[in-house]
């Protein structure tokens, strides 16, 4: 899910929310995001969190990528917290 938050937050313009089915998949997704953005766009993100915690964040400044396990995404409900943001893309 891609949420445009630039009109409601001053620390970022977009949130990208993804769900993984395991800690291992979380790590793989984070590595893929970091590798591809570095290769394709020549930018480096800052990775925060540990896969076993169920939530990783890759921070690119204006774009923040949240990678969750199912349980953590349901618990934190960022979609609800940022519901006034505009959903630009939703893929299931």
Buried (B, 14 or more C-beta within 10 A) or exposed (E): BBBBBEEEBEEBBBBBBBBBEEBEBBBBBBEEBBEEBEEEEEEEBEBEBEBEEBBBBBBBEEBBBBBBBEEBBEEBEBBEEBEEBEEEEEEE
